[in-house]
Structures are given as C-alpha cells and as structure tokens.
Amino acid sequence: EDNLLFRLANSQGDILEDIALIENLEETKRTATEIAEKVVQATETQTVINQTREVYRPVAARGALMYFLVDALNVLDRVYQYSMANFVYILKKGMDVTPGGSDQTKVPENKRLSDALPVDKRVEALIETTSETVFGYVASGLFERHKLIVASQLTMAVLKKQDKLQQDKFNWLLRGPRVLGVDNPLPEWIAQSNWECVQSLREVDGYDALPGDLEGSAKRWREWMELERPEEEPMPGDWKKYPDFEKLLLFRALRPDRMSNALSTFVKSVLGPFYVTSAAFDLEKSFEDSKPGTPIFIFLSPGVDVAAAVEGLGSKLGFTSENGRYAAVSLGQGQEPIAMSWLTTFHKNGGWVLLQNIHLTIDWTNGPLEKTVDKLADGAHDEFRLFLSAEPPPILERGLAISLLQNSIKLTNEPPEGMKQNLARAYKNFDEEMFEACAKQSEFKTIIFALCYFHAAILERKKFGVGNLPDAASGIGWNMNYPFNTGDLLCCGQCVNNYLENNTNVPWADLKYIIGEIMYGGHVVEDWDRRTVEKYLDHYFKEELLEGIDFFPKFPSPPSSLNHKQTMEYIAETFPTESPLAFGLHPNAEIGFKLREAESLCSSILSLQPRDGGGEEGSSVEDQAKTTLDDLVERLPDNFDLEDIRSRTDDITPYIMVAIQETERMNKLLAEMKRSLAELDLGLKGDLTMSDPMEQLMNALADGGVSEHWTKLAYPSLRSLGSWMVNLLQRVEQLQIWTSDLTTPRVVWLSGLFNPQSFLTAVMQTTARRNDWPLDKTVVLTEVTKKNVDQIEAPSREGAYVHGLTLEGCRFDEKTGVLEDSKPKEMFCPMPVMVIKAVTVDKAESRDAYQCPVYKTERRFREEVFTAQLKSKHGQIKWTLCGVCLFLDVV
C-alpha cells in the first residue's frame, strides 16, 4: 500500500501510461484478495480450533478441580504444600502417558494402543489418566489416615461438578446432626446417639419414613444392624433401592462404625479401585519425577530406615559413597557446615546428598537451606539430586518452610499396621546367631518373643486413641504419644542376654524394672501410662512364660525348640484374626475406634469444603451462623448476682466457697458469649467490620462447633455446639439451685462443675475440720451405692453424694457391686450415685479395689480429677490393660 501511494503521489503525465504503476495496482489488488480469503480461512480455522478445544474443556475442568483440592490439603496437615509448577508438571505427565494419542512414546508399553482413539474416547482417557497420575503423586506423600479423606473429597467434588450431588444431603452426611432429648423405643439394639441421628435424618427429603420403618420392620432392621459387615449386604425393604450416596446417610445414622468402609466402597464404585488401594512406598518410581532442582522429601516413621532405601537405589544407579557420588549427613549440632559443603560440591559436580533429620536444625533448615533449595535449579549438574528427611507432625513443633515443602516431591513410608505385621517386624530384628551366642538359649528365645510381643502391643495400642494428639477424641490407648522404637527393643534384648548370662535363675523383677522403668519407661511421663507398661510386663514376664502362656486367646507362645525361621513361620501361620483382645482391651474398643474414625473422616472432609456460601441448594455460611446465633441469644440465661449471693451468708464454708467460685467462672463465660454474639450480629448486619475472631466464631456456629474463645473460659468438652449448649444450661440450673439457699445439694452433679477438684478439696476440708485432722494427711475415698439420684433423700453425713460419672472399658454390676466385662456394643456404663468421703492416709488402703483414674473427658490427657476405688474380683492387670477409667463427661 505504501508503495502504491508513493507512485500515485509522484506520477507525472498520463497515469494510464505508467506501466509500473498499473502493474503495482494489479499486484496490490491480488494481495488484498488473498488476504481477504485467508481471513475467511483463518476465521473458519479459529472456529474449528475453538470447537475442538471445547471438546477438551472437561479435561481442563478436571485439572482445575484437582488443583483446588490439592491446594486445600494443608487444612489436613501443614506439610501438605504443593506449588503450581509442580502440579502443572505432573498434570502434563498425566497427559503424556495417556494411551490413544498420536504420540505414544511416553506411554508405558503395556498400555499402548494400536490405533488412535476417537476424540470423545480420548477425552475420557485423558480425564481418567491425569486424575490417577495427579492423585497417585499426591497420595505418595499423604499419611495413611488422610488417603480416604482426600479420595472421598475428590469423589464428592466430581459428583458436584456433574450436578449429581444434593448439597443438603451432603451437608447432613458431613455434620451428622442430632435431635436431643427424644425417647428411644428400640434401646436393645439402637443406641441413643443413633436414634437422635435418625430423628434428625427424618427431616431430610426422602427419609421421613425411617423412624416408623425401624419400629415396623424391627426384626429385619435388627438383623442388618447386627451384621459384622453391613455394607456388603442389601438393606431391608425398599431402602436397598436407594442410590449408593443416599445409603451413606443411613450408615452415618445407624452404623457409623462402618462409615469408613461404606465410604471406601462408594469411592470405589464412582472413581474406581485405584483411589482406595494404598500403593507401597516406591522410591524408584518417585525418583522418575525428580530433577536436579526438585528435592525428594521423605517423612520419617518409627522403624523405617530412609537411608537404607536411598542407598539401595543409589547403588543400583551407580551413586555410592565408595565411588564418591553419594553422601549422607544426619543433622544435629555442628553438622550444618558439613551438610552445606556436600550439597555445594555435588550441586556443581553431580552426585546425591541425603540430609537426615532436618527438623533438628530448624533455624538452619528454614534459613540457609531454604534459600539454597529455592535456587537449586540454577547451574545444577544433571546428575545432582537432593534427598531430605524429617519427622512428621505432631512431633514437629515448628513448621518447616512452606517453599521447601512446595518445591519437593513428598513421600511417606509408614510401618505396616496390624499386630501380626509389627510382631513379625520386631522379631526379624533378632537372628539365630544371637540365640546361639546365649548360654540359656531356651529361656532367651522365649523371653525375646515375649519382648517382641510387648513391643508390638504398645506400638499398635496407639491406634485406639492417643490423648495428646491434635483433635484427639479418646485416650484409651495412651494418654500421650511416645516414640517407642526399634532401638529400645534391641537394647532390651541385649540386657536380657546379659542378665541371663550372669544369673542362675531368670531375674524377672530386674528385667521388668530395666525394660519398664528405664528402656521403654524412659519415654513414658504420664503416671497412668507408666502403670499400663508395668502391667503389660507383669502379664507377660513371669515364670509361667517359660512353660508357655497364651498371649491372647488362640495365640500361645511358640515352642522354644523352634529356630528363628520357624518362629517367623509360626507368626505368619498361627496368628489369629486381630482383635482388641491382643492388647488386653475389650472388643468394644474396636467399635469405639471405628466410631471416632468415622467422625474424624466426616469432620476432615467438612474442613476441606469451600467457605464461599452454599449456592442454590444450601444457605450461606453467614445465614447458617445467623440462625444459630439468634437461637443461642434467645436461650442464654441471665448472669448470676454475685453480690446478692455473698450477702446472704456470713459463714463461708468450703462448700459455699465452691458455689461462689463456680458462679464467678460461669458469669465470665456467659458474659463473653453474649459479648461475642452481639459483636458478630453487628458484623453480619454490616454495622461492624468483620475481624478474625468474629469470622472464627461465624465459621464455628455454621459448622456446629464451639468457638475456641469460649472454650478457653469454659471447661474441657468434646461436645458439638448443640449438645454443649444443653450441657451448659444444665450446669447453670445446678448452680441456680445451689445458690438459691446456699445449702449443698443432696447429690452434686460433679460433671457440672468447672473445677471438680475444688469440690473434693471441700469434702476433705469439712471432714478434717470436724475431726481435727491435718489436711495434708487427708485423702478422698469413693464408695459406689446401689441408688440413683431420686432415691437419695438427704446429703451424706460422712462426705458427699455425687453423680454423673460414666465408666469406660468395663461395666459396674449393681447387683454384686463389682466390675465386670462390658456387654457387647455397650461403650459406656453410667455409674450409680457414689459417696466421696475423706479419710486419713493410713486408712486409705483398699486391697480389693481397682484404682480407677477419673478424667473430665474421653481425651484423658492432662484431665485427671482424682482416683476412685471400684471393687473388683480381678486384679489390677485386667482392668489396667482394658484402659478402664471414669469420665465426668461423655459425648
């Protein structure tokens, strides 16, 4: 065009005689026509590209869905951090290994197809393969307890994207709300908590007939309820026709102990078995995804040797310390310069570096190491690789740097679960040479086997509940988490050998002391946990062991004549199906474990849900919080008038002092609740800017939880908000009755006190003053009556009547007045009224009684109130191993 305009402007004479100009004009016209045709062609091509691209939109949608799921995983654990770059790399890898494309060079040979797939089938294959690739990559770095949670959340997200998930039913499934105070017509086979869930479920569309059908078809429902694996059997009546998802709500209400199994079956039916099958630790496979700039981060687990795994792969690929291409540094004081030196050298020249226990040097890890890892790809040798290891939370007190976790390929390598696997793994640490080196081979083999069983039992007992773990709901296993390890086992084995060599007879008392108080006992800091270790050893380490004992029903100790290999075969072939009896616990402990697992599963999935409102089918977080807020404000009672209470008496007895202290604490709690609710109300109306505490309270109210700002002023409790509020009002009612005339109630509801220890002190003070005893020589004793609250007509003359205590681990037989084994599926046993009285220390011995710890809640950890004495025909060992204790408050 410029050329044409130039010629036209500078043309002289007749323009028609300018041949060059006319040719140029023709050329310009032809070019313009070509461009017009190409524009039309480009528009058509663009339309085709857009149409083709739209076909692949479901793949992009699945990729986006998975990214937001992966990005939210740090809610479950702070180590689950993933960078966008890492995610995109794995997503692309998933596309590359999808069979049926035009280029199948990166597809595994056994999955390659002879012909390219049609577009619609190709899209399905891409969605399936990329989903599995990303999930497999993420799952390799998930702890076992989180794998089903993530798979379930992915399943629900996929169904929601396909408009196949009813939001109101999904919300009910996650929250499992209850309608409190409803009479249960079927108490023989439906627990009260389950019936309360059923009453709540009847309000959900499609379940209104459930309570009536449970009563009308009681025989069929009872048979289904008592099945060991109900998820594998059809449901009674027309309920069997319900879709799989809607059946989950029935499991949540009626058989929550099978919820995790039912959910696993559901995930398998929607997404496939890949998502519920745990893959074994495979360092070689994960190594394929690593690059010089991408470290491999392995979380340490008890009994798992990371160094051996890395060294094994290194020697296979030609990276060993012998050829100077591999170095391992165990971090600790003064090791940082050495670690950095190896890292710098191999980064430049090529080689592998393993930095172990980087959590021990957290300042260096989150400082120099983090900065180095951020720039690891810059100038790195192609054969350079960095391996890191650290202990997983909750042992990690300070979190590792987020960028360090994001840039790494994360792997977990947890020990096998199960008593049988742990026993075999423990016994494998010994060999025939060790046995032959001992002068008393027979005794040594027998004791070592018992030691391995003890080691496996105290490790595996943790699964039933550890009180000090985050969000713990039970401490029946242990009050605290202890790092029992293979080193303890091997040291004890050496001690057994030494003591057998130097003593004519087996020194049982010495061995029990060394093992229970020093080697293993050195980890144990809680007194009641120490007693559990002691009773395990009393149970196994005795003279009868040499003749042969049953470690638990149907599993006797192996003959001492067996060699090491034969004993390993004996474990593999004769160990019965695992049950809580293997640990000395009652079979009900398994049900309790499953119930807590289901509750944790649902609450964890709930925590992964977005907070941006409920859309069309559900109300927003703000609406849910507002509804709950209005209900709470309406029900909250008035504060106590402390001046009036104090003015009504001049004689402040120990009991009156307890009442005044309790009302003071209740006033503080009520005042904070009213203040924070009023503040949130203004925030929801838009009159106040929402602060972090207000948002935290809003989310808690919407989720049916208790605000952490309230729990700081309240009392230990594991209740959800609805139940917690009912409990609070009952506590207020007791205080109102108590402070109305300041006379001690006939029977004190001990569970309803902020500080029950103060009431026990009041009992001791009152008795000590009356009998002129020194208070420091006075202790409390308990006796169980055969009466309930209504049968008590006047306060006790010797001490105080109390009620509200609940027994776990066994039951109290009111006819015989002694402890007995729990009935099947009876998790807790409410106690009759008990008398708490004070006696002098010299009269406190009670030989036929089990010394029973009393805790505030099922968590147990640091919630001990006092020790009760409960009569028993059995010794201390049985009930200690059963984890028997009393609770003031049971959910």
Order of alpha helices (4+ residues) and beta strands (2+ residues): alpha-alpha-alpha-alpha-alpha-alpha-alpha-alpha-alpha-alpha-alpha-alpha-alpha-beta-alpha-beta-alpha-beta-alpha-beta-alpha-beta-alpha-alpha-alpha-alpha-alpha-alpha-beta-beta-alpha-alpha-alpha-alpha-alpha-alpha-alpha-alpha-beta-alpha-beta-beta-beta-beta-beta-beta-beta-beta-beta-alpha-beta
